Amino acid sequence: MSETTGYEKDKCQVRVSPKCRKTEAGYQRRQQYAQQGPWLDACEACARVPYEQPAQFQQKESEEANAAF
């Protein structure tokens, strides 16, 4: 019988990547937006998914694009 520490390995809680298979978590991230917590355990595939832009910045960029024309 092998010895155990009594702790299970942390698994990915974010699940934002289609490649996520509830694998071991070695990273932390939020499900949306990068600015503040709560931070969740994440696998590498989920940690690499880019964060979406907050709506106020998306709108600002579209206004700037329209002003240029």
GUMAR-613690 format. One record per residue (C-alpha): x, y, z; residue in three letters. Coordinates in nm, 3 decimals. Layout:
// GUMAR-613690
PT,X,Y,Z,type
PT,X,Y,Z,ALA
...
***
This chain:
// GUMAR-613690
PT,X,Y,Z,type
PT,0.000,0.000,0.000,MET
PT,0.139,0.339,-0.092,SER
PT,0.144,0.627,0.149,GLU
PT,-0.081,0.924,0.080,THR
PT,-0.077,1.273,0.222,THR
PT,-0.453,1.277,0.271,GLY
PT,-0.495,1.552,0.009,TYR
PT,-0.639,1.506,-0.336,GLU
PT,-0.468,1.682,-0.623,LYS
PT,-0.633,2.011,-0.715,ASP
PT,-0.841,1.987,-1.031,LYS
PT,-0.935,2.260,-1.280,CYS
PT,-1.242,2.458,-1.165,GLN
PT,-1.251,2.715,-1.446,VAL
PT,-1.345,2.492,-1.743,ARG
PT,-1.319,2.769,-2.008,VAL
PT,-1.115,2.573,-2.262,SER
PT,-1.270,2.308,-2.486,PRO
PT,-0.948,2.110,-2.424,LYS
PT,-1.011,2.100,-2.047,CYS
PT,-1.061,1.751,-1.914,ARG
PT,-1.074,1.837,-1.540,LYS
PT,-0.701,1.779,-1.530,THR
PT,-0.464,1.877,-1.254,GLU
PT,-0.456,2.249,-1.179,ALA
PT,-0.120,2.421,-1.174,GLY
PT,-0.244,2.771,-1.251,TYR
PT,-0.505,3.017,-1.133,GLN
PT,-0.739,3.242,-1.328,ARG
PT,-1.088,3.387,-1.334,ARG
PT,-1.360,3.270,-1.567,GLN
PT,-1.406,3.628,-1.698,GLN
PT,-1.187,3.937,-1.697,TYR
PT,-0.838,3.942,-1.549,ALA
PT,-0.853,4.237,-1.310,GLN
PT,-0.957,4.092,-0.973,GLN
PT,-1.040,3.766,-0.795,GLY
PT,-1.175,3.531,-0.692,PRO
PT,-0.906,3.325,-0.858,TRP
PT,-0.986,2.963,-0.927,LEU
PT,-0.763,2.661,-0.981,ASP
PT,-0.705,2.612,-1.353,ALA
PT,-0.532,2.364,-1.580,CYS
PT,-0.280,2.485,-1.838,GLU
PT,-0.531,2.468,-2.127,ALA
PT,-0.776,2.696,-1.943,CYS
PT,-0.502,2.930,-1.819,ALA
PT,-0.394,2.994,-2.180,ARG
PT,-0.741,3.105,-2.298,VAL
PT,-0.736,3.484,-2.349,PRO
PT,-0.963,3.688,-2.128,TYR
PT,-1.254,3.864,-2.295,GLU
PT,-1.248,4.243,-2.295,GLN
PT,-1.484,4.424,-2.059,PRO
PT,-1.782,4.575,-2.241,ALA
PT,-1.679,4.937,-2.176,GLN
PT,-1.353,4.885,-2.366,PHE
PT,-1.522,4.704,-2.654,GLN
PT,-1.761,4.996,-2.698,GLN
PT,-1.480,5.250,-2.679,LYS
PT,-1.285,5.073,-2.955,GLU
PT,-1.589,5.061,-3.184,SER
PT,-1.652,5.434,-3.128,GLU
PT,-1.287,5.513,-3.214,GLU
PT,-1.314,5.303,-3.531,ALA
PT,-1.631,5.490,-3.634,ASN
PT,-1.470,5.830,-3.559,ALA
PT,-1.179,5.747,-3.790,ALA
PT,-1.411,5.722,-4.093,PHE
***
